[in-house]
Amino acid sequence: MSTTLIIVLVVVGLIALWLVSIYNNLVGLRNNRENAFANIDVQLRQRYDLIPNLVATVKGYATHERELLENITKARSAAMSATNISDKVVAENQLSAALNGLKVQVEAYPELKANENFRQLQMELGDIENKLAATRRFFNSATKELNTAVQSFPANLLAGMFGFRREPMFEIAAEERAQVSAAPKVEF
């Protein structure tokens, strides 16, 4: 075997190892993102389980707020039946908007706010919402890492060939963005 052939084989071998390394890194990042969304699913399951209890408690006090409660129930069903990450993001944004509407309506019922069951459910829901926020941040971080790798040279060459693409972040809905961007009103 000639020295040139050995050098060519070593170079080809190193290039192959380098390409395998890039591919494996992309697979790891994609799996990390999927795992992060699975963590969101765990929190969402708890949220879904709490919502019927919250709605039932509110129904006892807010009988004329039927449309709001129906919207929450519909949004919960849509969120539970969403099958892929993009659909779940849209459905979860709708459910969050419906739950925010509930928070506003509850202000009109001081006796409901004083109800121990309602307060406990609100605290549990608040805890889950905080956990969801943390898991969404982790998901977005994993998505950012994947997107950076997919778009960076030379990984972008392999990414396109193997079906890796830029993935969407978990963002708030456009209608909520205006509400979140506005300064909060503080009244005494």
Solvent accessible surface area in square Angstrom, and as a share of the most:
residue,aa,sasa,rsa
1,M,174,0.78
2,S,64,0.41
3,T,97,0.56
4,T,94,0.55
5,L,84,0.42
6,I,81,0.41
7,I,101,0.51
8,V,74,0.43
9,L,92,0.46
10,V,82,0.47
11,V,73,0.42
12,V,84,0.48
13,G,31,0.30
14,L,109,0.54
15,I,86,0.44
16,A,49,0.38
17,L,120,0.59
18,W,126,0.44
19,L,69,0.34
20,V,79,0.46
21,S,65,0.42
22,I,22,0.11
23,Y,75,0.28
24,N,87,0.44
25,N,83,0.43
26,L,0,0.00
27,V,34,0.20
28,G,38,0.37
29,L,24,0.12
30,R,84,0.31
31,N,74,0.38
32,N,54,0.28
33,R,11,0.04
34,E,87,0.39
35,N,79,0.41
36,A,0,0.00
37,F,9,0.04
38,A,48,0.38
39,N,57,0.29
40,I,0,0.00
41,D,49,0.25
42,V,89,0.51
43,Q,26,0.11
44,L,1,0.01
45,R,115,0.42
46,Q,79,0.35
47,R,1,0.00
48,Y,12,0.04
49,D,78,0.40
50,L,18,0.09
51,I,1,0.01
52,P,58,0.37
53,N,79,0.40
54,L,2,0.01
55,V,10,0.06
56,A,65,0.51
57,T,29,0.17
58,V,2,0.01
59,K,108,0.46
60,G,63,0.60
61,Y,74,0.28
62,A,1,0.01
63,T,105,0.61
64,H,139,0.62
65,E,29,0.13
66,R,171,0.62
67,E,127,0.57
68,L,30,0.15
69,L,6,0.03
70,E,69,0.31
71,N,66,0.34
72,I,0,0.00
73,T,68,0.40
74,K,134,0.57
75,A,12,0.09
76,R,47,0.17
77,S,59,0.38
78,A,43,0.34
79,A,2,0.01
80,M,71,0.32
81,S,79,0.51
82,A,16,0.12
83,T,119,0.69
84,N,78,0.40
85,I,37,0.19
86,S,56,0.36
87,D,68,0.35
88,K,36,0.15
89,V,18,0.10
90,V,88,0.50
91,A,9,0.07
92,E,0,0.00
93,N,16,0.08
94,Q,94,0.42
95,L,0,0.00
96,S,19,0.12
97,A,38,0.29
98,A,14,0.11
99,L,7,0.04
100,N,45,0.23
101,G,25,0.24
102,L,4,0.02
103,K,93,0.39
104,V,99,0.57
105,Q,61,0.27
106,V,8,0.05
107,E,115,0.52
108,A,72,0.56
109,Y,21,0.08
110,P,87,0.55
111,E,95,0.43
112,L,0,0.00
113,K,76,0.32
114,A,67,0.52
115,N,37,0.19
116,E,109,0.49
117,N,98,0.50
118,F,5,0.02
119,R,117,0.43
120,Q,96,0.43
121,L,22,0.11
122,Q,55,0.24
123,M,147,0.66
124,E,66,0.30
125,L,6,0.03
126,G,32,0.31
127,D,70,0.36
128,I,12,0.06
129,E,43,0.19
130,N,108,0.55
131,K,88,0.37
132,L,0,0.00
133,A,40,0.31
134,A,46,0.35
135,T,25,0.15
136,R,46,0.17
137,R,159,0.58
138,F,99,0.41
139,F,0,0.00
140,N,37,0.19
141,S,52,0.33
142,A,3,0.02
143,T,0,0.00
144,K,116,0.49
145,E,80,0.36
146,L,4,0.02
147,N,7,0.04
148,T,76,0.44
149,A,13,0.10
150,V,13,0.07
151,Q,102,0.45
152,S,48,0.31
153,F,152,0.63
154,P,35,0.22
155,A,14,0.11
156,N,59,0.30
157,L,109,0.54
158,L,12,0.06
159,A,1,0.01
160,G,58,0.55
161,M,140,0.62
162,F,107,0.44
163,G,59,0.57
164,F,13,0.05
165,R,149,0.54
166,R,137,0.50
167,E,32,0.14
168,P,57,0.36
169,M,52,0.23
170,F,12,0.05
171,E,98,0.44
172,I,66,0.34
173,A,17,0.13
174,A,84,0.65
175,E,118,0.53
176,E,15,0.07
177,R,118,0.43
178,A,72,0.56
179,Q,115,0.51
180,V,100,0.58
181,S,87,0.56
182,A,64,0.50
183,A,87,0.67
184,P,118,0.74
185,K,174,0.74
186,V,111,0.64
187,E,142,0.64
188,F,238,0.99
